[in-house]
């Protein structure tokens, strides 16, 4: 059991997601892994693997820079790519984040 836990810990958040998906399938062995990967992402197993890769990148960025910095960077990048401030403000309102973070994002948008 300790070997399994240490290997999953090495995989981090994507590993935990895969373990939960495998346990939710009710299957065992290769069938459980295949079914779990197909369920995780669009496009079958390959999509599941890609989804886990994206999750790994996101979780690495969040741990290194923090949630606020990632969201602030996204807002600035949206503006750089040519979106107007009104459309970005609508997106900020839809974000599932705290009111204080929304306020901070709006302030950053005004500085741009």
C-alpha positions as CSV (number, residue, x, y, z in Angstrom):
1,X,0.0,0.0,0.0
2,X,2.8,2.4,0.8
3,X,4.4,1.9,-2.6
4,X,1.1,2.8,-4.3
5,X,0.7,5.9,-2.1
6,X,4.2,7.1,-2.8
7,X,3.7,6.7,-6.6
8,X,0.4,8.5,-6.6
9,X,1.9,11.3,-4.5
10,X,4.6,11.6,-7.2
11,X,1.9,12.2,-9.7
12,X,0.3,14.9,-7.6
13,X,-3.2,16.2,-8.3
14,X,-3.6,14.4,-11.7
15,X,-2.8,11.1,-9.9
16,X,-5.5,11.8,-7.3
17,X,-8.0,12.5,-10.0
18,X,-7.1,9.3,-11.8
19,X,-7.4,7.2,-8.6
20,X,-10.8,8.7,-7.9
21,X,-11.9,8.1,-11.5
22,X,-10.7,4.5,-11.3
23,X,-12.5,3.8,-8.1
24,X,-15.7,5.3,-9.5
25,X,-15.7,2.8,-12.4
26,X,-16.3,-0.2,-10.3
27,X,-13.9,-2.2,-12.5
28,X,-10.5,-3.7,-11.9
29,X,-7.2,-3.7,-13.7
30,X,-6.7,-2.4,-17.2
31,X,-10.4,-2.1,-17.7
32,X,-10.6,0.3,-14.8
33,X,-7.8,2.5,-16.1
34,X,-9.1,2.5,-19.7
35,X,-12.6,3.4,-18.5
36,X,-11.4,6.1,-16.1
37,X,-9.2,7.8,-18.7
38,X,-12.0,7.7,-21.2
39,X,-14.3,9.3,-18.7
40,X,-11.9,12.0,-17.6
41,X,-11.5,13.8,-20.9
42,X,-13.1,14.2,-24.3
43,X,-12.0,12.0,-27.1
44,X,-11.5,8.7,-25.2
45,X,-8.3,7.6,-23.5
46,X,-6.1,10.1,-25.4
47,X,-8.3,12.9,-24.3
48,X,-8.1,11.7,-20.7
49,X,-4.4,11.7,-20.8
50,X,-4.3,15.2,-22.3
51,X,-6.8,16.4,-19.6
52,X,-4.5,15.0,-16.9
53,X,-1.6,16.8,-18.5
54,X,-3.4,20.1,-18.5
55,X,-4.4,19.6,-14.9
56,X,-0.8,19.0,-14.0
57,X,0.3,22.3,-15.7
58,X,-2.5,24.2,-13.9
59,X,-1.8,22.8,-10.5
60,X,1.9,23.5,-10.9
61,X,1.2,27.1,-11.9
62,X,-1.2,27.5,-8.9
63,X,1.3,26.2,-6.4
64,X,4.1,28.3,-7.8
65,X,2.4,31.6,-8.4
66,X,-0.9,31.5,-6.5
67,X,-4.5,31.7,-7.5
68,X,-4.7,35.5,-7.6
69,X,-1.6,35.8,-9.9
70,X,-3.0,33.3,-12.4
71,X,-6.4,35.0,-12.6
72,X,-4.7,38.4,-12.9
73,X,-2.5,37.1,-15.7
74,X,-5.5,35.7,-17.6
75,X,-7.3,39.0,-17.4
76,X,-4.2,40.9,-18.7
77,X,-3.7,38.4,-21.5
78,X,-7.4,38.7,-22.6
79,X,-6.9,42.5,-22.9
80,X,-3.6,42.0,-24.9
81,X,-5.4,39.7,-27.3
82,X,-7.8,42.4,-28.2
83,X,-10.8,41.9,-26.0
84,X,-12.5,45.0,-24.8
85,X,-12.8,45.9,-21.2
86,X,-16.6,45.4,-21.2
87,X,-16.4,41.8,-22.3
88,X,-13.6,41.1,-19.8
89,X,-15.7,42.6,-17.0
90,X,-18.6,40.3,-18.0
91,X,-16.2,37.3,-17.8
92,X,-14.9,38.4,-14.4
93,X,-18.5,38.5,-13.1
94,X,-19.0,34.9,-14.2
95,X,-15.8,33.6,-12.6
96,X,-16.5,31.3,-9.6
97,X,-14.2,33.4,-7.3
98,X,-14.7,35.5,-4.2
99,X,-15.9,39.1,-4.3
100,X,-12.6,40.4,-3.2
101,X,-10.8,38.6,-6.0
102,X,-13.3,40.0,-8.5
103,X,-12.7,43.5,-7.2
104,X,-8.9,43.0,-7.5
105,X,-9.3,41.8,-11.1
106,X,-11.5,44.8,-12.0
107,X,-8.8,47.1,-10.4
108,X,-6.1,45.4,-12.5
109,X,-8.2,45.7,-15.6
110,X,-8.5,49.5,-15.0
111,X,-4.7,49.8,-14.8
112,X,-4.2,48.2,-18.2
